[in-house]
């Protein structure tokens, strides 16, 4: 599958006038236009490859890992909080929100950890609970204190949970959508909106209070982020 370059998200940073089409994201863990196709990421964002052919060669050789797993599909969608490892360069990167949509930040620590937002959960037999995360993955646990919109920290690639952040007033947030995307804020208030499934939040930033939706926030810790989020 291919996408017209002029229709591609700006954060892909691809040239739109030289060619008509570019790589489309494959079906996978992240929505098509809130992710990078892996080939575009290593060629246009990281500059590891100079051409689509070279990018495919690198991928076919198993030289790119996402969340600790080798990925060879050029269209594999890489999205929010994913960790990219380039073993030959001993480099790690994390996908983060930015004012342009998404960006990639180099990591020097905590690259074996990832934050996952709980989208929903469901009960299974034997009093087990399946947690379904923002990146399409899931995890089965016996603990019942996890709630939708909470965030867990997991080790990579095992996905073992090592920490848990509840979406409560006072926690630090990363804004992942809307006009304040990419900013760090404090949660001041959660307000139920009658007739709507989208709770409205009041968050505090360095320039005052703002309103946002619950789908646009990512709890990252109480006083400070539980993991390094890059520079």
N, C-alpha and C positions, 0 to 999 in steps of 0.2 A: 504494500500500500504506500501511496505517496500523498503528500500535502502540498498545495500551492504555497510557494514561499511567501507571497504577499498576505496569506491568511495565517501564517505561523505566529505564535506569540512573540512579542518583542524580546522577551528575556532569552530566547534561543540565540540571539545575536548572529543571525545568518544574513548573508548578502541576498537582497531580494531582486536585484536588477540583472544579475548575470545569468541566472537560470530560472526556469519556471517552477520546477518541483523540488521537493526535498523529502527526507525520510519522515514517515508518519510513525507515531508511537504504536507499538503493538498492543493488543489487548493484554492487560496485566494489572498490577497492584494499584496504579494511580490513574486518574482520569487523563485523557489524551492531552488536553491543553492546560493542565497544571502539573506537567512533568517534562523532562527532557528525554527524547529518544537517545539511547546510549551512544549511537554513532555521532550525533550532533554534539553531545556533551564532550566526548574525547577529542573531536576535531575542532569545533568552533569555540568551545568554552575553555577547555584545558589546554588545547594546542598540542596534544600528544601526537596527533596524526595531521598530515598536511592535505590529505585527500580522503574521499569516501573509500577508495580501494585500500589505502593504508590502514584506515580505521577498521575495515572488515578483517584485514590480516591480523591486526592486533587482537581483535575479539576472538577470531577463530583459534588463535594460539592460547586462549585462556588467560590473557594477561590483565583482565579487568574483573574485579570482584565488586559486587554490590551486597552490602550487609554480610560479608564473609562468604558469599557464594559466587562462584565463577559464572558470569553471564556472557553468552556469545551472540545473542540476538541483537542485531544493530538497532532494532526498534524498541528494545526493552525499555519501558518507561521508568525513569528515575525521578523520584519526587521527594516531597517534604520529609526531612530528617534522615533520608537514606545516607548510608556511609559508603563512599567509593574508595576502593583501595587499588593502587597501582604498584604491585610488588616490585617490578623492575626499577622503579624510581623511589621506592620506600616512601610513598606519599599517600596521605589519607585526606579525604574531603567530605564535607557534610553539605547536603542541600538545605538551604535556609530561605525564608521569605525575605523579599526586599521590595522597595518601592516600585520596581519594575515587574515584580511577580515572584520570580525565584532567582537565587544566585547560588554559587558554590564557594564554600569557605574551606581553606586548608586547615587541617587539624594537626596539632602536635601532642595532644593527650585526649583521653576518653574516646579514642577512635574505636574501641572495642565495646562501646555502649551506644544505645539508641533510645530515644524517647518515642513512645507510642501512645496516641490518644485513643481512648476507648470510644468507639462509635455506638456500640450496643453490646448486649450480652444475652445469652439464652441458657436456660436450664437443660441439663442432660440427665440421663439416667445415672443413678448412684450418687445423687447430690453433687454432681460435677457442674461446673459453669464454664461455658465457652465465651471468652472475651474476643470480640471482633474489633480490629484496629483500623486506624485511618489509612494504613498502607495496604489494606487487603488481606493482611495476615490474621491469624487467630491463635489463641492459646487456651488450653483447658486447665482449669484450676479448681481447687476445692474451697478456696477462700470466697466469702460472700460479700466482703466489704468494698469491692470495686464497683464503681458506678459509671454510667455513660458520661463522657466528657472529662473524667479523671484521666490522668496520665501515669503510665508506668515506665520505669527505666529497665531495659533488658540488656543482658550480655549478648554479644554477637560471636559466633552465629547461633548459639544454643537457644536464644530467646528466654533464658532464665530471668525471672523478675528479681531485681535487686532493690528497687525503691518504688514508692507510690506517692503521687501528689493528688490530693482531692481538690476539686474545683470549689473552693470556699473563699469567702471574703478575706482579703489580706494576702492572698498568694500572688506571686509574680507570674506575669503572663507574657507570652510572645504573641503578638498580633499577626495572624496569618492571612488576613483578607480585609477588604474594605479600604477606606482612605488612610488608615493608620498602619497599614501592613508593614511588617518588619520592625516595629517599635516594641520596646519593653514597657510594660505597664503593671500597675497594681489593681487587683479586683476590689472595687468598693461596694458594689451592689449587684444583685441578681434580681431582675424584675420579671414576673410572669406576665405575659401579654395575653389578654383575653382573646380567645378564638384563634390563637396562633401557636404553632409548635416551636417557634423560634424565640426563646427567652432573650430579653434584651439586657445587656450588661452596662454598668457604669464603670469605667476604668480610669485610673489616674496616671497621667504621664507627666513629664517634666514641664510641660506647658499648660497643664490644667486637666480637667475632666473631659471625657469623651464617651459617647454612646457607641456600642458595637453589638454584634450578634454573637450568640454563644458558639456558633459554628466557626467564628473567626478568631477564637482564642485557643491557646495551647498553654496549659499550666506547666511551669518549668521549675517551680520550687517555692519555698516560703520566703526566706530572706534573699536568696540568690539561686541561680540555676543549679540543679543537681549535677549537671555535667557541663563540660566546656562546650560552648556553642560556636567556637571559631572566632577569628578576628576579621 
